[in-house]
Every structure is written in C-alpha cells, then in structure tokens.
Amino acid sequence: MSTIQATGPERGIRDRFGFWRRTYAMMAKEFIQLRRDRVSFAMMVAIPVMQLLLFGYAINTTPHHLPSAVLIQEESDLARSVLKALENTAYFRFVYEVHDVDDFDNLLKSGKVLFGVEIPRGFERAVRRGDKPALLVAADATDPVAASAALGSLGMLVQTALQHDLYIGDAPALPFEIRAHARYNPAAESRLNIVPGLVGTILTMTMLIFTALSVTREIERGTMESLLSMPIKPVEVMLGKIIPYILVGFIQAFLIVNIGVFLFGVPVLGNLLLLAALSTLFIAANLAIGYTFSTIAQNQLQAIQMSFMFFLPSILLSGFMFPFAGMPVWAQYVGECLPLTHYLRIVRAIMLKGATMQNLHFDTLALAALMLLAMTIAVTRFRRTLD
Amino acid sequence: MNGGNGIAIDVKGLSKSFGGREVVHDLSMQVRRGSIYGFLGPNGSGKTTTIRILCGLLTPDSGEGTCLGYDIRRDAEKIKRQVGYMTQRFSLYQDLSVRENLEFVARLYGLADARGAARDMVKRLGLSGREEQLAGELSGGWKQRLALGACTLPNPQLLLLDEPTAGVDPKARRDFWNEIHALAAEGLTVLVSTHYMDEAERCHEIAYIAYGHLLANGTVDEVIAKSALTTYTVTGEDLNALAAELIGKAGIDMVAPFGSSLHVSGRDVAALETSIGPWRERSGLHWQKSHPSLEDVFIELMNRSRDNFQ
C-alpha cells in the first residue's frame, strides 16, 4: 500500500563533504530564486549601468554656461561688447534682460539665474572719460561651487575677451572695474548650502520608504485581499496611508531645521510659516511617489529597489551635491522632474535669501504638479481586484 | 430584500483562466437565501477563485449572474457592502488589537457607532477582557472566530467563508459551526468551502467541484444517491494485503481503508460483486453491503474527474 519507502542503507547519509554539499544546496536554491525574480534580476544589471552612465555624463563640478541676467540701465555699444565678452568666457549665458532693479533681485532670489550683471547708467561715457566705472557682477553664492570658478576668473577672462574690441583697443588694463558681489553667502561657507539641502534629502529618503512599503506590506501579509473585499475606494486607501506620515515628516523637518539653525548657525531669513507650508507640500509629494512605487512593486524588496532608483538621482541631479546649472540640458530636464530639485530651490531661497512666495511660484507649482501626477498614477495603478 | 426571489446567489457559466490555465470552467450554481451551502473539492479545484468572483475580487472571463440581486460584473461595489468575505489566510491586522481590528472594519462599512458595534461583537465572540490583545497573538481557533466576527460586524446578507476551519482544533471547529448555524437561523446565507466531511454533512446543500468543474450538487443524501455508488465494508485481518489484491479489478472503482475497516466501492453493482466474489468466502473477513459515505462519493468523483479533465 505504502508508496513512500524509507531510505535504504545503500542510500544512507554520506557526511564526508557535508559542509560543501549543504552550502551548495543553499546556493543553488538562491540562484533559482534569483532567476525567478525577474524584476530584481533586471534591476541588478540596470541599476549600476544606468546610474553610471547617467551620473557620469551629468555631473560637472566646474560648470559653464550658467544662467545669468543682465540689468541694463544704459543702451550702448560698449555695454553690448562687455556682455558679449562675458558670454565668451563660457561661464555665463544671458537668459534674462531686465531694466528694473526689483526684477533683477527677484531673478536671483528665485534661483532662476545664478549671476546678474548690472550695467550702470552713464557707463560708456564714464569709460571714455577714463573714470574707471564699476561693473557690478552679483552672484548667487548659496552654492559656492557653482559661483566660485566663474567669479574667480572674471577679471582675466573679460580682459582677454575684450582685447581686440573696437571700443577698448589694446589697453594694458581694463578701462572699468569689475566689482563681484557674492550674495547670500559671502564667506562661501558650504554648510550654509548643505544644511538646507539636507532637509530635503533626508525627507526624501525617509518619506519614500514609509509609503513605498505600505501597499506591498498589505499584500504580503495577506490583509489586502480582505481590504479589497470591503467597500473602500483606492483614493481613500491612498489618502489614509499618506496623511499620517505627513505629520511624521513635519516633525522630521522641524527637527532638522532646528538643528541647522541652532547647531550649524544657518539663518532663516524668510518666513517660517511659508517654509513649513512648502515643506509639507514637499513631504506629501514624496509620500505620494513612494505610494505609487508601492502600487507598482510586487513585493517589498522591489519597492525598496524602486525607492533607491529614485533616491540616487534625487541626490545627484537635484543640485544637492553638484551645481544644477552645470549639468547638461537633458540632465536638467531629468532634475526638473524630481521634487527635491524644486524643494532645494525653495528651502535655500527661504532660509538663505529671505525669499517670499512671490519668488517661488514656479517651484511650488512644480511640486504640486508632481504630487498630483504621482497620486493619479497610484490611484489608476491600484488594483481593485486580484485579476 | 434585493431580488426578493429567495435566491442569494444565481450564476451561470462562470469561467476564469490564469495564464492560459482554466481554473473555473462553465460553473453554474444557485444558493437559496438563509441556507448553508458547502463548497467541496480538492486543493486547486477552483473553490477560492469562484468565491472571489462572487464577491467581486475577480472578474470572470465569461458567464454572468447575480449575487444578492446585484450583477456580479457591474455592481461589485454594491455587493461588497452586503457581503462578508473571510479569506483562507488570516487577513486581519496582526499588529492591531481585537478591538482596533473590529473598529477598523466597522468604520470602513460606515457603521454609525463603530465603537459600540465593536464592543458588542467582542461580547458576542466571548472575547471580553481580551479586547486589547493583539490579533496576531490569538490562537488559531480564536483568530478564526475573530475573523468571522469581523465579517459579520457590518450585518451582511451573505457570508463567503473560504476554508474557515483549516488548521483549527475539533472543539473550536464545532463552536465555529454552531455560530454559523446560529447566523443562518437569523436569515444569513452562508457559502463555506471546506475539506472536512463532517462539516459538509452540516451544510444544507453541498456542491463538489474538481478541476474547475462542478461535478455534483444538492443535499448530502441527494449527492450520495446520485453517485449510484455501491459500497461494501470489509472488516477482518490483514486488510492491507486485501486492498492490494483488490485494486484494479474490474468493477472496483475504489478501495479505501477507514480505520479498522475497508471500503470497496463501484458504480456497476454486478461487476463489483463478481470481482469481490472470490474473497467474500475467505475466512476471517466480514463483508457488509452498506451506503457509501460522502467521502467515498467524493473520492470516487475526484478519481473519475482526474481521468476526464487531466
């Protein structure tokens, strides 16, 4: 009757290579499981290759063609020549031309430009008279790395560029003075730049993981099946899972900002309430993205891998580690899709430049848009059935 | 009540495939309101899939029908409000307490007094004093009772229970079934899947499904009668050897040991009796013609369906 036979003595246990056979058995099992988990396997290959290519090309610590604005208070051929010469240094790229000081300040405050060149009224006449007038170059020095190379070589480069200029001639020295003004962070202290940046980076990391595991955890623990059989809608599941963590994120942000202010002496020049409100928006955006991963991933490991895939570019392409303006255009487009990029501009602008909402429209809208996009994907991706 | 025709579940021609493998094939069934309907069949026979289709968790590839008068394809959301589904695997939150789990369910269904409803259920379940215990720390039997309590909390009209007593001790199983009968007496319709024959016999009606096909349904007596199976019960010595000799003989469809006796069954009475003839006179063996048990019928159905569908 019985078909299961005990192992006979001839098939008994050989224990001579026991250690190796058991290790081999475990190894073989792991390889099989690894091969079956296609997504993890693909990520193992894709992550290093993609990230290396992406970041290898994108990161540039001596950036060129930095977005700049010019405040023109005098239209003259000499002024045009000087601007042309500045552009020829390859450090500056003039994207805005304004005639009003307020506009000029706003561009710098909002982070739309890193440099502003001010051509004062009566500039050409003063040059001709030999008065050596001042040409003001204002730099947003919140990120010392981005500004320093350009500022450092300013005098020499402009002179070389203007050497054969019609109006200047082969003068031994420049007939005007270049006065560089490093705004917001005159001492070029990198912690002033890094600490606000860390607020965003730390929040990204913690918030993503919180929600990235939320749906997959329900699936793995078997609670999703009964949840789906109850009358609750995908939007309700999502909001119910995101909102508690907004509070957690808010506490985190509060702690980091306080440590930044009291331990590292980073100022908060702008409105604290505005900082709190926009930080909340940023926290919600990250939670929404984490939640979206959670609806796509099939298990918790995949959710963590996805969060990591998102976190690394957030650190490297957002302007946290390397100057945003120094990246190639395509990398800047990638950066614009990351909430951290926008939040870094916001948090640096509010803390270091005393920016107001008026300066931050674009980045606020971008954060809101990214959050809504993630939420829409999450709600449509959320499977209401087990099909 | 919805539908109002005394039928809680009425489906026709349900089919569902996963990755090219048909798990449910052309399944039709009717379940009367207020009855306990048992769902039997081997593992992987499509019981869980059918239950999931009924509560809107899966969409059938083909087929149609109503559950509590609502269309199973279009009105999944309405069905969810009226149906309590108890999953095979414990699916309450292990890291929430008994009370917290019940309150969560009560709130999801929008009960006016979620706390009160949870409190009453704790009392009904006999869990008073253990409200704050984590659900994950309960024993298997209590977990099942709690899960049943969570399902019945929103006053559903239909309960779908997927192997609710798997791995639960006999005493807890009996208590569980007493509770199910009490609920049915209150007018609830219960569809319950199980592997246990004694549980099947406590159902008003049963359906046997294997390889996605519904093979038999009706009351227990009807199913046994329809099987047209004849069974001889043999007692005596060395039944193992006897079984080995009998297997495969013409007319003998099944030989199965039952404790100290052996059940020898076949659909063709004449052929069966011819085949067992030589052994009937053997000394030390006592042969008795008897009714097949439900288990005989099911195992025979399963053997036959394996030949047909695999």
Interface residues (C-beta under 8 A of the other chain):
Chain A: M1 R221 G222 T223 M224 E225 S226 L227 L228 S229 M230 P231 I232 T385 L386 D387
Chain B: R52 C55 G56 L57 L58 T59 A76 E77 K80 R81 V83 Y85 M86 T87 R89 F90 S91 L92 Y93 Q94 V105 L108 Y109 G110 N240 A243 A244 P257
